[in-house]
Amino acid sequence: QENADNILSVVKQRTGSFGDRPARPTLLEQVLNQKRLSLLRSPEVVQFLQKQQQLLNQQVLEQRQQQFSGTSL
């Protein structure tokens, strides 16, 4: 029971309720945020995301064209 209470306490500390988050992120969160930002700025990731966005835009355009041609019949 005590172990479960400890786990629950840690979970509550991590999640908190809305607006209950500490003003300053933990050191781990700071490091992870820095790593995340550096990854997102890397040329390979930027290129990959741009390509994915282009594919998504193309799919949306094709779906709209199919819907438009389907309703005009």
N, C-alpha and C positions, 0 to 999 in steps of 0.2 A: 504493500500500500504506500509506503514512504517513497519507494522508487517511482511509482506512478505519479505521486504528488510532485516529485522533483521534475519529472518530464513535463507535466502539465504546467508547472511554474515556468520552465524554460520556454515552452510554446507560447504561453501568455506574454512573456517578455519579448519574444520575437515578433509576434503578430500584433498584440495590443488591440485596443479598439480604435475606431476611427478618430483621428486627432490626438491619440494617446501615444504617438510615436515620439521617442526622444528627439530633441532638437538637433543633437549631434549624432551622426552615424557612428557605429562602432569601427574600430580599426579594420576589422575584417571587411566590413561593408565599404569602407573607403578604398581599400586595396582592390576589392572586386569591381567597384565602380571605375577605378582608374584603368584596370585591365580591360573592362568592357568597352570603355571609350577608346582606348588605343586600338582594340580589335576593330571597332566600328569605323575607325578612321583609316585603317590599312587599305591600300589600293586594291588588294585582292577582294576584300569584303565589299568595298564600295562597288567594284565592278560586278560582283555576284549579285548584290542587291539591285543594282540598276538593271541587270539582265532579267532578274525575277520580276521587277516592276514592269518592264517592257512586255514580258510574256503575259502577265496578269492583265495589263491594259489591252493586249491583243485578244485575250479570251473574252473580256468584257465586251469589246467591240463586236466580236463574232456573235456573241449571245444576243446583243442588241439587234444586229442585222437579221439573225434568225427570227427573233420575236417580231420584228417589223415586217419581214416577208411573210411570216405566218399569219399575221393579222390582216394583211392586205388581200388574202385569198378569199 
